[in-house]
Amino acid sequence: MAKSSKDINERIESLYNSFSLAMDERGYSSTLPQVVFIEQAVYVQNIKATLAIDAVINAVRFTCIRLGIPYFIVDNKSWKKDVLGNGNASKEDIMRFAKVKWGDEIKTQDEADAACIAMYGKRRFDK
């Protein structure tokens, strides 16, 4: 196995274990999420990166399945259109929106995306 493949596999395993442990520590109580929204893999030109992203998504899905938490896979254009009003919103647009909405709570692009996807999910259940 190539070094980069080993590194990504170790990272995916570490992410899965960390996420799974965090969910287990919460126990089967009201602190567990009632539903999880996961962004569908965005296919990039680098097949290894695409497969790695898909593996992380599946790790989250399998943890949800194991814990009995319903989940939905969300297309990025759908949540961007719903939350930002533009299905083709850029990373900069997302970060700008998130900073205005949540201020200094948002530090990274991943946090901005996750917060917006959570907002999308909340809107689905508030209807």
A tleap script that builds the chain and sets N, CA, C and O, in Angstrom:
source leaprc.protein.ff14SB
mol = sequence {
  NMET ALA LYS SER SER LYS ASP ILE ASN GLU
  ARG ILE GLU SER LEU TYR ASN SER PHE SER
  LEU ALA MET ASP GLU ARG GLY TYR SER SER
  THR LEU PRO GLN VAL VAL PHE ILE GLU GLN
  ALA VAL TYR VAL GLN ASN ILE LYS ALA THR
  LEU ALA ILE ASP ALA VAL ILE ASN ALA VAL
  ARG PHE THR CYS ILE ARG LEU GLY ILE PRO
  TYR PHE ILE VAL ASP ASN LYS SER TRP LYS
  LYS ASP VAL LEU GLY ASN GLY ASN ALA SER
  LYS GLU ASP ILE MET ARG PHE ALA LYS VAL
  LYS TRP GLY ASP GLU ILE LYS THR GLN ASP
  GLU ALA ASP ALA ALA CYS ILE ALA MET TYR
  GLY LYS ARG ARG PHE ASP CLYS
}
set mol.1.N position { 0.851 -1.175 0.000 }
set mol.1.CA position { 0.000 0.000 0.000 }
set mol.1.C position { 0.899 1.242 0.000 }
set mol.1.O position { 1.854 1.323 0.773 }
set mol.2.N position { 0.597 2.180 -0.847 }
set mol.2.CA position { 1.375 3.416 -0.928 }
set mol.2.C position { 1.224 4.221 0.355 }
set mol.2.O position { 0.204 4.138 1.040 }
set mol.3.N position { 2.249 4.997 0.669 }
set mol.3.CA position { 2.233 5.787 1.906 }
set mol.3.C position { 1.005 6.694 1.983 }
set mol.3.O position { 0.362 6.775 3.030 }
set mol.4.N position { 0.673 7.379 0.880 }
set mol.4.CA position { -0.479 8.288 0.918 }
set mol.4.C position { -1.780 7.524 1.140 }
set mol.4.O position { -2.672 8.025 1.824 }
set mol.5.N position { -1.908 6.334 0.582 }
set mol.5.CA position { -3.104 5.524 0.803 }
set mol.5.C position { -3.189 5.100 2.254 }
set mol.5.O position { -4.267 5.113 2.849 }
set mol.6.N position { -2.051 4.721 2.829 }
set mol.6.CA position { -2.020 4.329 4.238 }
set mol.6.C position { -2.402 5.521 5.107 }
set mol.6.O position { -3.192 5.381 6.040 }
set mol.7.N position { -1.847 6.692 4.806 }
set mol.7.CA position { -2.156 7.894 5.581 }
set mol.7.C position { -3.647 8.214 5.549 }
set mol.7.O position { -4.235 8.512 6.589 }
set mol.8.N position { -4.266 8.157 4.371 }
set mol.8.CA position { -5.684 8.494 4.271 }
set mol.8.C position { -6.520 7.446 4.978 }
set mol.8.O position { -7.510 7.782 5.626 }
set mol.9.N position { -6.141 6.186 4.866 }
set mol.9.CA position { -6.883 5.143 5.568 }
set mol.9.C position { -6.778 5.313 7.082 }
set mol.9.O position { -7.758 5.114 7.799 }
set mol.10.N position { -5.610 5.674 7.561 }
set mol.10.CA position { -5.437 5.925 8.989 }
set mol.10.C position { -6.270 7.130 9.426 }
set mol.10.O position { -6.879 7.111 10.495 }
set mol.11.N position { -6.295 8.177 8.601 }
set mol.11.CA position { -7.093 9.363 8.933 }
set mol.11.C position { -8.579 9.032 8.976 }
set mol.11.O position { -9.287 9.475 9.880 }
set mol.12.N position { -9.064 8.246 7.992 }
set mol.12.CA position { -10.475 7.876 7.952 }
set mol.12.C position { -10.823 7.031 9.174 }
set mol.12.O position { -11.853 7.248 9.813 }
set mol.13.N position { -9.959 6.063 9.496 }
set mol.13.CA position { -10.203 5.229 10.664 }
set mol.13.C position { -10.212 6.062 11.944 }
set mol.13.O position { -11.045 5.852 12.826 }
set mol.14.N position { -9.293 6.993 12.035 }
set mol.14.CA position { -9.227 7.867 13.200 }
set mol.14.C position { -10.485 8.731 13.311 }
set mol.14.O position { -11.045 8.879 14.397 }
set mol.15.N position { -10.930 9.301 12.182 }
set mol.15.CA position { -12.151 10.106 12.181 }
set mol.15.C position { -13.357 9.280 12.597 }
set mol.15.O position { -14.177 9.717 13.403 }
set mol.16.N position { -13.454 8.078 12.037 }
set mol.16.CA position { -14.580 7.196 12.385 }
set mol.16.C position { -14.560 6.872 13.872 }
set mol.16.O position { -15.582 6.973 14.551 }
set mol.17.N position { -13.397 6.483 14.373 }
set mol.17.CA position { -13.290 6.124 15.791 }
set mol.17.C position { -13.620 7.315 16.692 }
set mol.17.O position { -14.322 7.156 17.691 }
set mol.18.N position { -13.124 8.502 16.351 }
set mol.18.CA position { -13.401 9.697 17.154 }
set mol.18.C position { -14.885 10.033 17.142 }
set mol.18.O position { -15.474 10.310 18.187 }
set mol.19.N position { -15.484 10.007 15.963 }
set mol.19.CA position { -16.906 10.328 15.834 }
set mol.19.C position { -17.746 9.288 16.562 }
set mol.19.O position { -18.673 9.633 17.295 }
set mol.20.N position { -17.424 8.034 16.361 }
set mol.20.CA position { -18.167 6.952 16.986 }
set mol.20.C position { -18.062 7.027 18.509 }
set mol.20.O position { -19.060 6.868 19.212 }
set mol.21.N position { -16.858 7.269 19.012 }
set mol.21.CA position { -16.646 7.384 20.452 }
set mol.21.C position { -17.425 8.567 21.022 }
set mol.21.O position { -18.052 8.450 22.075 }
set mol.22.N position { -17.388 9.699 20.332 }
set mol.22.CA position { -18.125 10.880 20.808 }
set mol.22.C position { -19.620 10.577 20.879 }
set mol.22.O position { -20.288 10.968 21.835 }
set mol.23.N position { -20.134 9.895 19.890 }
set mol.23.CA position { -21.562 9.557 19.887 }
set mol.23.C position { -21.871 8.553 20.998 }
set mol.23.O position { -22.893 8.673 21.674 }
set mol.24.N position { -20.989 7.561 21.191 }
set mol.24.CA position { -21.195 6.563 22.244 }
set mol.24.C position { -21.180 7.213 23.618 }
set mol.24.O position { -21.978 6.854 24.484 }
set mol.25.N position { -20.280 8.168 23.826 }
set mol.25.CA position { -20.170 8.828 25.123 }
set mol.25.C position { -21.422 9.620 25.454 }
set mol.25.O position { -21.746 9.813 26.626 }
set mol.26.N position { -22.117 10.072 24.441 }
set mol.26.CA position { -23.370 10.794 24.677 }
set mol.26.C position { -24.455 9.830 25.136 }
set mol.26.O position { -25.402 10.225 25.816 }
set mol.27.N position { -24.310 8.575 24.764 }
set mol.27.CA position { -25.274 7.563 25.159 }
set mol.27.C position { -26.595 7.713 24.428 }
set mol.27.O position { -26.773 8.618 23.612 }
set mol.28.N position { -27.497 6.830 24.727 }
set mol.28.CA position { -28.804 6.854 24.087 }
set mol.28.C position { -29.722 7.762 24.883 }
set mol.28.O position { -30.630 7.304 25.577 }
set mol.29.N position { -29.473 9.031 24.772 }
set mol.29.CA position { -30.260 10.004 25.531 }
set mol.29.C position { -30.705 11.115 24.608 }
set mol.29.O position { -30.498 11.071 23.395 }
set mol.30.N position { -31.310 12.094 25.205 }
set mol.30.CA position { -31.805 13.213 24.411 }
set mol.30.C position { -30.669 14.057 23.834 }
set mol.30.O position { -30.919 14.937 23.011 }
set mol.31.N position { -29.417 13.803 24.254 }
set mol.31.CA position { -28.314 14.582 23.698 }
set mol.31.C position { -27.873 14.061 22.337 }
set mol.31.O position { -27.151 14.749 21.615 }
set mol.32.N position { -28.295 12.862 21.984 }
set mol.32.CA position { -27.988 12.373 20.637 }
set mol.32.C position { -28.831 13.154 19.635 }
set mol.32.O position { -29.963 13.530 19.937 }
set mol.33.N position { -28.288 13.399 18.452 }
set mol.33.CA position { -29.099 14.105 17.460 }
set mol.33.C position { -30.324 13.284 17.084 }
set mol.33.O position { -30.277 12.055 17.052 }
set mol.34.N position { -31.407 13.973 16.805 }
set mol.34.CA position { -32.627 13.285 16.383 }
set mol.34.C position { -32.546 12.899 14.914 }
set mol.34.O position { -33.182 11.940 14.477 }
set mol.35.N position { -31.775 13.637 14.172 }
set mol.35.CA position { -31.588 13.371 12.752 }
set mol.35.C position { -30.266 14.013 12.336 }
set mol.35.O position { -29.829 15.000 12.928 }
set mol.36.N position { -29.644 13.445 11.321 }
set mol.36.CA position { -28.364 13.962 10.830 }
set mol.36.C position { -28.494 14.236 9.334 }
set mol.36.O position { -29.054 13.430 8.590 }
set mol.37.N position { -27.975 15.369 8.910 }
set mol.37.CA position { -27.915 15.713 7.492 }
set mol.37.C position { -26.455 15.690 7.075 }
set mol.37.O position { -25.613 16.333 7.702 }
set mol.38.N position { -26.157 14.951 6.018 }
set mol.38.CA position { -24.788 14.755 5.542 }
set mol.38.C position { -24.709 15.246 4.101 }
set mol.38.O position { -25.544 14.897 3.267 }
set mol.39.N position { -23.699 16.057 3.822 }
set mol.39.CA position { -23.529 16.527 2.453 }
set mol.39.C position { -23.048 15.391 1.562 }
set mol.39.O position { -22.105 14.674 1.896 }
set mol.40.N position { -23.708 15.243 0.432 }
set mol.40.CA position { -23.314 14.240 -0.558 }
set mol.40.C position { -21.899 14.544 -1.036 }
set mol.40.O position { -21.504 15.705 -1.141 }
set mol.41.N position { -21.149 13.497 -1.322 }
set mol.41.CA position { -19.779 13.678 -1.806 }
set mol.41.C position { -19.777 14.539 -3.057 }
set mol.41.O position { -20.557 14.322 -3.985 }
set mol.42.N position { -18.894 15.510 -3.063 }
set mol.42.CA position { -18.679 16.337 -4.235 }
set mol.42.C position { -17.543 15.661 -4.994 }
set mol.42.O position { -16.444 15.507 -4.461 }
set mol.43.N position { -17.795 15.268 -6.204 }
set mol.43.CA position { -16.795 14.532 -6.960 }
set mol.43.C position { -15.775 15.482 -7.545 }
set mol.43.O position { -16.106 16.389 -8.310 }
set mol.44.N position { -14.537 15.259 -7.174 }
set mol.44.CA position { -13.430 16.087 -7.637 }
set mol.44.C position { -12.621 15.298 -8.650 }
set mol.44.O position { -12.805 14.090 -8.793 }
set mol.45.N position { -11.727 15.978 -9.353 }
set mol.45.CA position { -10.954 15.322 -10.403 }
set mol.45.C position { -10.029 14.243 -9.862 }
set mol.45.O position { -9.743 13.270 -10.559 }
set mol.46.N position { -9.561 14.400 -8.639 }
set mol.46.CA position { -8.663 13.428 -8.044 }
set mol.46.C position { -9.492 12.290 -7.452 }
set mol.46.O position { -10.182 12.479 -6.449 }
set mol.47.N position { -9.427 11.110 -8.068 }
set mol.47.CA position { -10.260 9.986 -7.634 }
set mol.47.C position { -9.949 9.571 -6.202 }
set mol.47.O position { -10.855 9.168 -5.473 }
set mol.48.N position { -8.696 9.659 -5.784 }
set mol.48.CA position { -8.342 9.288 -4.410 }
set mol.48.C position { -9.022 10.219 -3.413 }
set mol.48.O position { -9.506 9.772 -2.373 }
set mol.49.N position { -9.060 11.495 -3.723 }
set mol.49.CA position { -9.722 12.451 -2.831 }
set mol.49.C position { -11.228 12.179 -2.784 }
set mol.49.O position { -11.834 12.232 -1.714 }
set mol.50.N position { -11.821 11.893 -3.922 }
set mol.50.CA position { -13.247 11.592 -3.977 }
set mol.50.C position { -13.568 10.358 -3.149 }
set mol.50.O position { -14.537 10.348 -2.389 }
set mol.51.N position { -12.761 9.324 -3.295 }
set mol.51.CA position { -12.985 8.094 -2.525 }
set mol.51.C position { -12.804 8.327 -1.029 }
set mol.51.O position { -13.530 7.750 -0.219 }
set mol.52.N position { -11.848 9.162 -0.660 }
set mol.52.CA position { -11.622 9.471 0.753 }
set mol.52.C position { -12.821 10.222 1.334 }
set mol.52.O position { -13.270 9.923 2.441 }
set mol.53.N position { -13.335 11.193 0.586 }
set mol.53.CA position { -14.507 11.944 1.034 }
set mol.53.C position { -15.694 10.998 1.209 }
set mol.53.O position { -16.421 11.078 2.199 }
set mol.54.N position { -15.879 10.114 0.251 }
set mol.54.CA position { -16.977 9.151 0.314 }
set mol.54.C position { -16.811 8.213 1.515 }
set mol.54.O position { -17.798 7.854 2.157 }
set mol.55.N position { -15.595 7.823 1.817 }
set mol.55.CA position { -15.347 6.949 2.970 }
set mol.55.C position { -15.716 7.642 4.275 }
set mol.55.O position { -16.291 7.015 5.165 }
set mol.56.N position { -15.396 8.915 4.400 }
set mol.56.CA position { -15.749 9.659 5.609 }
set mol.56.C position { -17.272 9.766 5.728 }
set mol.56.O position { -17.825 9.584 6.812 }
set mol.57.N position { -17.938 10.055 4.632 }
set mol.57.CA position { -19.406 10.133 4.637 }
set mol.57.C position { -19.992 8.800 5.082 }
set mol.57.O position { -20.924 8.765 5.886 }
set mol.58.N position { -19.450 7.707 4.563 }
set mol.58.CA position { -19.962 6.393 4.946 }
set mol.58.C position { -19.678 6.073 6.409 }
set mol.58.O position { -20.483 5.402 7.054 }
set mol.59.N position { -18.564 6.533 6.939 }
set mol.59.CA position { -18.279 6.329 8.364 }
set mol.59.C position { -19.353 7.007 9.222 }
set mol.59.O position { -19.808 6.444 10.218 }
set mol.60.N position { -19.748 8.211 8.828 }
set mol.60.CA position { -20.812 8.921 9.553 }
set mol.60.C position { -22.138 8.178 9.390 }
set mol.60.O position { -22.877 7.999 10.358 }
set mol.61.N position { -22.435 7.750 8.173 }
set mol.61.CA position { -23.675 7.006 7.920 }
set mol.61.C position { -23.735 5.741 8.764 }
set mol.61.O position { -24.755 5.458 9.392 }
set mol.62.N position { -22.645 4.981 8.781 }
set mol.62.CA position { -22.643 3.718 9.519 }
set mol.62.C position { -22.787 3.948 11.023 }
set mol.62.O position { -23.418 3.146 11.711 }
set mol.63.N position { -22.214 5.022 11.533 }
set mol.63.CA position { -22.388 5.351 12.953 }
set mol.63.C position { -23.855 5.675 13.216 }
set mol.63.O position { -24.419 5.233 14.218 }
set mol.64.N position { -24.472 6.442 12.326 }
set mol.64.CA position { -25.900 6.759 12.483 }
set mol.64.C position { -26.742 5.483 12.445 }
set mol.64.O position { -27.655 5.317 13.254 }
set mol.65.N position { -26.437 4.591 11.514 }
set mol.65.CA position { -27.178 3.331 11.414 }
set mol.65.C position { -27.016 2.533 12.710 }
set mol.65.O position { -27.993 2.020 13.254 }
set mol.66.N position { -25.795 2.434 13.194 }
set mol.66.CA position { -25.507 1.659 14.412 }
set mol.66.C position { -26.272 2.213 15.608 }
set mol.66.O position { -26.730 1.456 16.464 }
set mol.67.N position { -26.408 3.529 15.663 }
set mol.67.CA position { -27.080 4.170 16.803 }
set mol.67.C position { -28.569 4.414 16.571 }
set mol.67.O position { -29.261 4.936 17.446 }
set mol.68.N position { -29.064 4.032 15.380 }
set mol.68.CA position { -30.482 4.212 15.097 }
set mol.68.C position { -30.898 5.655 14.868 }
set mol.68.O position { -32.043 6.023 15.127 }
set mol.69.N position { -29.974 6.470 14.386 }
set mol.69.CA position { -30.262 7.882 14.127 }
set mol.69.C position { -30.586 8.036 12.636 }
set mol.69.O position { -29.760 7.696 11.789 }
set mol.70.N position { -31.769 8.541 12.310 }
set mol.70.CA position { -32.073 8.749 10.895 }
set mol.70.C position { -31.136 9.792 10.287 }
set mol.70.O position { -30.737 10.752 10.946 }
set mol.71.N position { -30.798 9.584 9.030 }
set mol.71.CA position { -29.916 10.533 8.356 }
set mol.71.C position { -30.413 10.759 6.932 }
set mol.71.O position { -31.113 9.927 6.356 }
set mol.72.N position { -30.035 11.893 6.392 }
set mol.72.CA position { -30.372 12.247 5.016 }
set mol.72.C position { -29.108 12.728 4.331 }
set mol.72.O position { -28.308 13.457 4.919 }
set mol.73.N position { -28.937 12.323 3.105 }
set mol.73.CA position { -27.826 12.792 2.287 }
set mol.73.C position { -28.338 13.995 1.495 }
set mol.73.O position { -29.378 13.918 0.841 }
set mol.74.N position { -27.602 15.100 1.557 }
set mol.74.CA position { -28.035 16.357 0.956 }
set mol.74.C position { -27.077 16.774 -0.151 }
set mol.74.O position { -25.864 16.819 0.051 }
set mol.75.N position { -27.623 17.073 -1.304 }
set mol.75.CA position { -26.834 17.607 -2.413 }
set mol.75.C position { -26.397 19.032 -2.086 }
set mol.75.O position { -27.181 19.817 -1.553 }
set mol.76.N position { -25.154 19.364 -2.403 }
set mol.76.CA position { -24.649 20.690 -2.018 }
set mol.76.C position { -25.402 21.831 -2.702 }
set mol.76.O position { -25.556 22.899 -2.110 }
set mol.77.N position { -25.864 21.635 -3.904 }
set mol.77.CA position { -26.619 22.704 -4.573 }
set mol.77.C position { -27.963 22.945 -3.881 }
set mol.77.O position { -28.457 24.072 -3.856 }
set mol.78.N position { -28.550 21.887 -3.322 }
set mol.78.CA position { -29.839 22.028 -2.633 }
set mol.78.C position { -29.711 22.870 -1.376 }
set mol.78.O position { -30.483 23.809 -1.183 }
set mol.79.N position { -28.741 22.548 -0.510 }
set mol.79.CA position { -28.633 23.318 0.728 }
set mol.79.C position { -28.166 24.736 0.453 }
set mol.79.O position { -28.587 25.672 1.133 }
set mol.80.N position { -27.294 24.905 -0.543 }
set mol.80.CA position { -26.837 26.263 -0.873 }
set mol.80.C position { -28.004 27.115 -1.374 }
set mol.80.O position { -28.136 28.277 -0.988 }
set mol.81.N position { -28.846 26.543 -2.227 }
set mol.81.CA position { -30.000 27.278 -2.760 }
set mol.81.C position { -30.961 27.652 -1.633 }
set mol.81.O position { -31.444 28.783 -1.570 }
set mol.82.N position { -31.236 26.695 -0.743 }
set mol.82.CA position { -32.178 26.926 0.339 }
set mol.82.C position { -31.654 27.949 1.352 }
set mol.82.O position { -32.387 28.850 1.758 }
set mol.83.N position { -30.406 27.812 1.754 }
set mol.83.CA position { -29.863 28.648 2.818 }
set mol.83.C position { -29.336 29.981 2.293 }
set mol.83.O position { -29.562 31.026 2.903 }
set mol.84.N position { -28.641 29.941 1.170 }
set mol.84.CA position { -28.000 31.146 0.652 }
set mol.84.C position { -28.748 31.780 -0.521 }
set mol.84.O position { -28.445 32.904 -0.921 }
set mol.85.N position { -29.721 31.059 -1.067 }
set mol.85.CA position { -30.463 31.583 -2.202 }
set mol.85.C position { -29.747 31.421 -3.526 }
set mol.85.O position { -30.185 31.955 -4.545 }
set mol.86.N position { -28.639 30.680 -3.516 }
set mol.86.CA position { -27.844 30.489 -4.732 }
set mol.86.C position { -27.202 29.114 -4.670 }
set mol.86.O position { -26.300 28.880 -3.866 }
set mol.87.N position { -27.669 28.199 -5.523 }
set mol.87.CA position { -27.139 26.838 -5.554 }
set mol.87.C position { -25.692 26.754 -5.975 }
set mol.87.O position { -25.044 25.729 -5.768 }
set mol.88.N position { -25.180 27.813 -6.561 }
set mol.88.CA position { -23.776 27.836 -6.993 }
set mol.88.C position { -22.925 28.741 -6.101 }
set mol.88.O position { -21.875 29.218 -6.532 }
set mol.89.N position { -23.357 28.980 -4.880 }
set mol.89.CA position { -22.619 29.854 -3.967 }
set mol.89.C position { -21.186 29.352 -3.793 }
set mol.89.O position { -20.935 28.149 -3.725 }
set mol.90.N position { -20.271 30.289 -3.725 }
set mol.90.CA position { -18.848 29.959 -3.575 }
set mol.90.C position { -18.507 29.743 -2.098 }
set mol.90.O position { -19.309 30.037 -1.212 }
set mol.91.N position { -17.320 29.232 -1.859 }
set mol.91.CA position { -16.836 29.077 -0.484 }
set mol.91.C position { -16.831 30.426 0.234 }
set mol.91.O position { -17.169 30.513 1.415 }
set mol.92.N position { -16.451 31.460 -0.481 }
set mol.92.CA position { -16.422 32.803 0.106 }
set mol.92.C position { -17.828 33.256 0.489 }
set mol.92.O position { -18.025 33.848 1.551 }
set mol.93.N position { -18.811 32.977 -0.382 }
set mol.93.CA position { -20.211 33.331 -0.081 }
set mol.93.C position { -20.688 32.620 1.183 }
set mol.93.O position { -21.346 33.214 2.036 }
set mol.94.N position { -20.341 31.336 1.284 }
set mol.94.CA position { -20.761 30.538 2.438 }
set mol.94.C position { -20.125 31.089 3.711 }
set mol.94.O position { -20.805 31.266 4.722 }
set mol.95.N position { -18.845 31.355 3.663 }
set mol.95.CA position { -18.138 31.854 4.838 }
set mol.95.C position { -18.669 33.222 5.253 }
set mol.95.O position { -18.846 33.487 6.442 }
set mol.96.N position { -18.922 34.089 4.279 }
set mol.96.CA position { -19.459 35.426 4.582 }
set mol.96.C position { -20.814 35.294 5.287 }
set mol.96.O position { -21.053 35.944 6.305 }
set mol.97.N position { -21.696 34.456 4.744 }
set mol.97.CA position { -23.009 34.236 5.340 }
set mol.97.C position { -22.865 33.704 6.768 }
set mol.97.O position { -23.509 34.201 7.691 }
set mol.98.N position { -22.017 32.696 6.936 }
set mol.98.CA position { -21.838 32.062 8.248 }
set mol.98.C position { -21.280 33.042 9.274 }
set mol.98.O position { -21.701 33.035 10.430 }
set mol.99.N position { -20.345 33.876 8.863 }
set mol.99.CA position { -19.766 34.859 9.781 }
set mol.99.C position { -20.821 35.877 10.226 }
set mol.99.O position { -20.856 36.274 11.391 }
set mol.100.N position { -21.675 36.294 9.295 }
set mol.100.CA position { -22.744 37.231 9.648 }
set mol.100.C position { -23.746 36.554 10.589 }
set mol.100.O position { -24.189 37.154 11.568 }
set mol.101.N position { -24.095 35.319 10.290 }
set mol.101.CA position { -25.115 34.584 11.053 }
set mol.101.C position { -24.619 34.140 12.426 }
set mol.101.O position { -25.333 34.289 13.418 }
set mol.102.N position { -23.377 33.587 12.496 }
set mol.102.CA position { -22.896 32.978 13.737 }
set mol.102.C position { -21.644 33.644 14.307 }
set mol.102.O position { -21.139 33.219 15.346 }
set mol.103.N position { -21.145 34.671 13.648 }
set mol.103.CA position { -20.000 35.419 14.171 }
set mol.103.C position { -18.738 34.595 14.324 }
set mol.103.O position { -18.418 33.759 13.480 }
set mol.104.N position { -18.027 34.841 15.413 }
set mol.104.CA position { -16.732 34.209 15.637 }
set mol.104.C position { -16.826 32.729 15.988 }
set mol.104.O position { -15.803 32.057 16.120 }
set mol.105.N position { -18.045 32.220 16.140 }
set mol.105.CA position { -18.217 30.773 16.373 }
set mol.105.C position { -17.662 29.987 15.194 }
set mol.105.O position { -17.171 28.871 15.367 }
set mol.106.N position { -17.736 30.557 14.003 }
set mol.106.CA position { -17.296 29.895 12.779 }
set mol.106.C position { -15.848 30.274 12.499 }
set mol.106.O position { -15.517 31.443 12.298 }
set mol.107.N position { -14.999 29.258 12.490 }
set mol.107.CA position { -13.576 29.516 12.275 }
set mol.107.C position { -13.041 28.924 10.971 }
set mol.107.O position { -12.056 29.420 10.423 }
set mol.108.N position { -13.682 27.870 10.473 }
set mol.108.CA position { -13.175 27.202 9.266 }
set mol.108.C position { -14.288 27.044 8.231 }
set mol.108.O position { -15.472 27.193 8.532 }
set mol.109.N position { -13.872 26.740 7.018 }
set mol.109.CA position { -14.838 26.498 5.949 }
set mol.109.C position { -15.705 25.288 6.275 }
set mol.109.O position { -16.907 25.298 6.009 }
set mol.110.N position { -15.108 24.249 6.849 }
set mol.110.CA position { -15.885 23.062 7.219 }
set mol.110.C position { -16.969 23.406 8.236 }
set mol.110.O position { -18.092 22.911 8.142 }
set mol.111.N position { -16.635 24.254 9.209 }
set mol.111.CA position { -17.634 24.669 10.203 }
set mol.111.C position { -18.739 25.489 9.542 }
set mol.111.O position { -19.914 25.334 9.877 }
set mol.112.N position { -18.372 26.345 8.621 }
set mol.112.CA position { -19.374 27.162 7.913 }
set mol.112.C position { -20.320 26.261 7.121 }
set mol.112.O position { -21.539 26.417 7.183 }
set mol.113.N position { -19.743 25.313 6.375 }
set mol.113.CA position { -20.567 24.375 5.602 }
set mol.113.C position { -21.489 23.584 6.525 }
set mol.113.O position { -22.686 23.470 6.264 }
set mol.114.N position { -20.928 23.038 7.607 }
set mol.114.CA position { -21.717 22.213 8.524 }
set mol.114.C position { -22.852 23.012 9.158 }
set mol.114.O position { -23.968 22.508 9.285 }
set mol.115.N position { -22.579 24.238 9.552 }
set mol.115.CA position { -23.618 25.077 10.156 }
set mol.115.C position { -24.734 25.351 9.153 }
set mol.115.O position { -25.911 25.321 9.512 }
set mol.116.N position { -24.376 25.616 7.914 }
set mol.116.CA position { -25.388 25.880 6.878 }
set mol.116.C position { -26.194 24.621 6.566 }
set mol.116.O position { -27.405 24.697 6.355 }
set mol.117.N position { -25.531 23.468 6.536 }
set mol.117.CA position { -26.245 22.213 6.292 }
set mol.117.C position { -27.196 21.929 7.450 }
set mol.117.O position { -28.311 21.455 7.235 }
set mol.118.N position { -26.762 22.214 8.675 }
set mol.118.CA position { -27.639 22.044 9.839 }
set mol.118.C position { -28.857 22.969 9.735 }
set mol.118.O position { -29.975 22.573 10.063 }
set mol.119.N position { -28.630 24.197 9.277 }
set mol.119.CA position { -29.744 25.133 9.090 }
set mol.119.C position { -30.719 24.583 8.046 }
set mol.119.O position { -31.934 24.650 8.227 }
set mol.120.N position { -30.181 24.046 6.964 }
set mol.120.CA position { -31.007 23.424 5.935 }
set mol.120.C position { -31.852 22.299 6.556 }
set mol.120.O position { -33.058 22.220 6.323 }
set mol.121.N position { -31.210 21.438 7.343 }
set mol.121.CA position { -31.914 20.331 7.974 }
set mol.121.C position { -32.999 20.804 8.923 }
set mol.121.O position { -34.099 20.252 8.940 }
set mol.122.N position { -32.696 21.821 9.709 }
set mol.122.CA position { -33.682 22.365 10.649 }
set mol.122.C position { -34.900 22.893 9.895 }
set mol.122.O position { -36.039 22.701 10.319 }
set mol.123.N position { -34.645 23.548 8.792 }
set mol.123.CA position { -35.772 24.055 7.983 }
set mol.123.C position { -36.638 22.912 7.461 }
set mol.123.O position { -37.854 23.067 7.351 }
set mol.124.N position { -36.050 21.794 7.145 }
set mol.124.CA position { -36.813 20.635 6.647 }
set mol.124.C position { -37.774 20.134 7.729 }
set mol.124.O position { -38.897 19.727 7.433 }
set mol.125.N position { -37.323 20.170 8.979 }
set mol.125.CA position { -38.128 19.624 10.071 }
set mol.125.C position { -39.063 20.640 10.677 }
set mol.125.O position { -40.003 20.267 11.379 }
set mol.126.N position { -38.831 21.919 10.426 }
set mol.126.CA position { -39.719 22.958 10.950 }
set mol.126.C position { -40.956 23.150 10.082 }
set mol.126.O position { -41.905 23.826 10.479 }
set mol.127.N position { -40.938 22.551 8.898 }
set mol.127.CA position { -42.071 22.726 7.976 }
set mol.127.C position { -43.237 21.877 8.377 }
set mol.127.O position { -44.274 21.899 7.713 }
savepdb mol mol.pdb
quit
